[in-house]
Amino acid sequence: ELTYNMHIILRFELEQALINGDLAVADLPAAWNDKMRELLGVVPPDDRQGVLQDIHWSRPGFGYFPTYALGNLYAAQLYEAAVAQQPAIAEEMAQGQVTSLLAWLGEHIHQHGRKFTPAELVQRATGRALSHEAFVRYVTNKFSSIYEL
């Protein structure tokens, strides 16, 4: 969960460089390894586990990766708002029960379909614009307890 967003940033930056003509396809494996070292401190042992490990670029699926990072932000912010409004949701989720959360999502998200933009919808559901703050709180709380930070 912590490194995945860095992986998304890596792919996004390389996609931009490819599309802008700043990076040749032939140079992509080396650029991948350089970015892996820079962002994550590791280099994959081969291209299969590195630049080629995901299917999106072979489809082609350029421009798709940022949606994963946005999904992480939306999920954290929506969950935090749901729990703030209905604290029992957290305990229910810990027990594998999703009924209350699904009901909250139905009321605040699903019923609207495409009536609102994502920005409008998250503002209406949570009372604030999309932000990184809920995600940072989520990973801080989760990993602080796991690693006794």
C-alpha positions in Angstrom: 0.0 0.0 0.0 2.8 2.4 0.7 4.9 1.7 -2.4 2.1 1.2 -4.9 1.5 4.9 -5.3 5.2 5.4 -6.0 4.9 2.6 -8.6 2.0 4.6 -10.1 4.1 7.8 -10.1 6.9 5.9 -11.8 4.6 4.7 -14.6 3.0 8.1 -15.0 6.3 9.9 -15.4 7.6 7.4 -17.9 4.3 7.6 -19.9 4.6 11.3 -20.0 8.2 11.1 -21.2 7.2 8.6 -23.9 4.2 10.6 -25.1 6.1 13.9 -25.1 9.0 12.3 -27.1 11.5 12.8 -24.3 12.0 9.0 -24.0 12.5 6.4 -26.7 10.8 3.0 -26.3 14.3 1.4 -26.6 15.4 3.4 -23.6 12.4 2.5 -21.5 13.9 -0.5 -19.6 16.9 1.5 -18.4 14.7 4.5 -17.5 12.4 2.1 -15.6 15.3 0.8 -13.5 16.6 4.3 -12.9 13.2 5.4 -11.6 12.8 2.3 -9.5 16.1 3.0 -7.8 15.2 6.7 -7.3 11.6 6.2 -6.0 11.7 2.8 -4.3 15.4 2.0 -3.7 15.3 -1.3 -5.6 16.0 -2.5 -9.2 14.1 -5.5 -10.5 16.3 -8.4 -11.6 15.0 -8.5 -15.2 12.6 -6.7 -17.5 9.9 -9.3 -17.0 9.7 -8.3 -13.3 10.3 -4.7 -14.1 9.1 -2.7 -17.1 7.1 -5.6 -18.6 5.4 -6.8 -15.4 2.1 -5.1 -16.1 -0.2 -5.6 -19.0 -1.5 -2.0 -19.4 1.2 -0.8 -21.8 0.9 -3.8 -24.1 -2.9 -3.3 -24.5 -2.2 -0.3 -25.0 -3.5 1.3 -21.8 -1.6 4.6 -21.5 -2.9 7.2 -19.1 -4.7 4.7 -16.9 -2.4 4.4 -13.9 -3.3 7.7 -12.2 -6.8 6.3 -11.8 -5.4 3.8 -9.3 -3.9 6.6 -7.1 -7.1 8.6 -7.4 -9.0 5.4 -6.3 -6.8 5.2 -3.2 -7.5 8.8 -2.3 -11.3 8.5 -2.9 -11.6 5.3 -1.0 -9.8 6.6 2.1 -11.7 9.9 2.1 -15.1 8.2 1.6 -14.4 5.5 4.2 -13.3 8.2 6.7 -16.5 10.2 6.1 -18.7 7.0 6.4 -17.1 6.1 9.7 -17.4 9.6 11.0 -21.2 9.6 10.2 -21.7 5.9 11.3 -18.9 4.8 13.7 -20.3 1.2 13.8 -19.1 0.8 10.2 -15.5 0.4 11.4 -16.3 -2.5 13.7 -18.5 -4.1 11.2 -15.8 -4.0 8.5 -13.3 -5.5 11.0 -15.8 -8.4 11.2 -16.2 -8.7 7.4 -19.6 -7.1 7.4 -20.1 -4.6 4.6 -23.9 -4.0 4.8 -23.7 -0.6 6.6 -20.9 0.7 4.4 -22.7 -0.4 1.3 -25.9 1.4 2.5 -23.8 4.5 3.2 -22.3 4.3 -0.3 -25.7 3.8 -1.8 -27.1 6.9 -0.2 -24.1 9.1 -0.7 -22.5 7.8 -4.0 -24.3 5.1 -6.0 -27.8 6.7 -6.1 -26.4 9.7 -8.0 -25.0 7.7 -11.0 -23.3 10.2 -13.3 -25.3 13.2 -12.2 -22.2 14.8 -10.6 -18.6 15.0 -11.5 -16.2 13.0 -9.3 -15.1 16.3 -7.6 -18.7 17.3 -6.9 -19.6 13.9 -5.7 -16.8 13.6 -3.2 -17.5 17.1 -1.9 -21.1 16.3 -1.4 -20.4 12.9 0.3 -17.5 14.1 2.5 -17.9 17.8 2.9 -14.6 18.6 1.4 -12.7 18.4 -1.9 -10.6 15.4 -2.7 -7.4 15.4 -0.7 -4.5 13.2 0.2 -5.1 13.8 3.9 -7.4 10.8 4.7 -5.1 8.4 2.8 -2.1 9.7 4.8 -4.0 9.2 8.0 -5.1 5.7 7.0 -1.5 4.5 6.1 0.0 6.3 9.2 -2.5 4.6 11.5 -2.2 1.2 9.9 1.6 1.1 9.6 2.4 2.9 12.8 0.7 0.1 14.8 2.1 -2.7 12.6 5.7 -1.4 12.9 5.3 0.2 16.3 6.3 3.6 14.9 
